[in-house]
Amino acid sequence: MNSQIQQCVILSFVKSHLLPLSNNIISSLNEITGLVSDKKNLSEKDAKMIKEAFNRMLTDGHGYDVEEIGSWLENEGSWTHKPTVIRITNMSHYVQSRFDQSPKKLKIVSDDD
C-alpha cells in the first residue's frame, strides 16, 4: 500500500475514533448556545451561523465526534427540544462530511519525507 493511501486510511480511522470533545469545541458550542435565542425554532440565520461555527472548528484543526456533539447538546440543559438537537447534530455531520471531501484538506506528502 503506498504511503498516501496509508495516510488516508489512518486519518479515516483516527477521525472515526476521536476523543471526547476538546475545550475549544465546548467553547464553540457554548458560543452557539448563547447566540441562538429561540432554541425550539432555529432561524435561517441561526442555521448559517451554526454551520459556519462547525466549519471554523474543523478549519482550525479541532475535529469532533458527531455523536459527542449530540450528547453535549442533550446534556447541556437549554437544548430541550429534541428536533432542534437532532437538526444541529445533523448540521455538524453535514459540515464534517463536506470538510472531509474538500480537496484543500488533503495534503500530499512525498516519499522523500
C-alpha positions as CSV (number, residue, x, y, z in Angstrom):
1,M,0.0,0.0,0.0
2,N,1.5,3.4,-0.9
3,S,2.1,6.0,1.7
4,Q,-0.7,8.3,0.5
5,I,-3.3,5.6,0.8
6,Q,-1.9,4.6,4.2
7,Q,-2.2,8.2,5.4
8,C,-5.8,8.4,4.2
9,V,-6.7,5.1,6.0
10,I,-5.0,6.3,9.2
11,L,-6.7,9.7,9.1
12,S,-10.1,8.0,8.5
13,F,-9.6,5.6,11.5
14,V,-8.5,8.5,13.8
15,K,-11.5,10.7,12.8
16,S,-13.9,7.8,13.5
17,H,-12.3,7.2,16.9
18,L,-12.0,10.8,18.2
19,L,-11.5,11.5,21.9
20,P,-14.2,13.4,23.9
21,L,-14.9,17.0,22.9
22,S,-12.0,19.4,23.4
23,N,-12.2,22.6,25.4
24,N,-12.1,24.5,22.0
25,I,-15.1,22.6,20.7
26,I,-17.0,23.0,24.0
27,S,-16.3,26.7,23.9
28,S,-17.7,27.0,20.4
29,L,-20.8,25.0,21.4
30,N,-21.3,27.4,24.4
31,E,-21.0,30.3,21.9
32,I,-23.6,28.7,19.7
33,T,-25.9,28.2,22.7
34,G,-25.5,31.8,23.7
35,L,-26.2,33.2,20.2
36,V,-29.4,31.2,19.5
37,S,-32.3,32.9,21.2
38,D,-35.1,30.5,20.2
39,K,-33.9,27.0,20.8
40,K,-37.1,25.4,19.6
41,N,-37.2,27.1,16.2
42,L,-33.8,27.8,14.5
43,S,-33.9,30.6,12.0
44,E,-32.0,30.5,8.7
45,K,-29.6,33.0,10.3
46,D,-29.1,30.6,13.2
47,A,-28.5,27.6,10.9
48,K,-26.0,29.6,8.8
49,M,-24.1,30.7,11.9
50,I,-24.1,27.1,13.3
51,K,-22.7,25.7,10.1
52,E,-20.1,28.4,9.9
53,A,-19.1,27.6,13.5
54,F,-18.7,23.9,12.8
55,N,-16.7,24.7,9.7
56,R,-14.4,27.1,11.6
57,M,-13.8,24.4,14.2
58,L,-12.6,22.0,11.5
59,T,-10.6,24.6,9.6
60,D,-8.8,25.5,12.9
61,G,-7.9,21.8,13.3
62,H,-10.4,21.0,16.0
63,G,-12.0,17.7,15.0
64,Y,-15.1,16.5,16.7
65,D,-17.2,13.3,17.1
66,V,-20.7,14.0,15.8
67,E,-22.2,11.7,18.4
68,E,-20.4,13.7,21.1
69,I,-21.9,16.9,19.7
70,G,-25.4,15.5,20.1
71,S,-24.7,14.2,23.5
72,W,-23.3,17.5,24.7
73,L,-26.4,19.3,23.3
74,E,-28.7,16.9,25.1
75,N,-26.9,17.3,28.4
76,E,-26.2,21.0,28.3
77,G,-29.6,21.9,29.7
78,S,-31.0,24.6,27.5
79,W,-31.4,22.5,24.4
80,T,-34.7,20.7,25.5
81,H,-36.3,20.5,22.0
82,K,-35.2,17.1,20.6
83,P,-35.9,18.0,16.9
84,T,-33.5,21.0,17.3
85,V,-30.8,18.9,18.9
86,I,-31.1,16.4,16.0
87,R,-31.0,19.2,13.5
88,I,-27.8,20.7,14.9
89,T,-26.3,17.3,15.2
90,N,-27.1,16.7,11.5
91,M,-25.6,20.0,10.6
92,S,-22.4,19.1,12.4
93,H,-22.3,15.8,10.4
94,Y,-23.0,17.6,7.1
95,V,-20.3,20.1,7.7
96,Q,-17.8,17.4,8.7
97,S,-18.6,15.3,5.7
98,R,-18.2,18.3,3.3
99,F,-14.9,19.2,5.0
100,D,-13.6,15.6,4.7
101,Q,-14.4,15.7,1.0
102,S,-12.7,19.0,0.4
103,P,-9.6,18.8,-1.9
104,K,-8.0,21.7,0.0
105,K,-7.8,19.5,3.1
106,L,-5.7,16.7,1.5
107,K,-2.0,17.2,1.9
108,I,0.2,15.3,-0.5
109,V,3.4,14.1,1.2
110,S,6.3,12.9,-0.9
111,D,8.0,9.6,-0.3
112,D,11.2,11.6,0.4
113,D,9.9,13.0,3.7
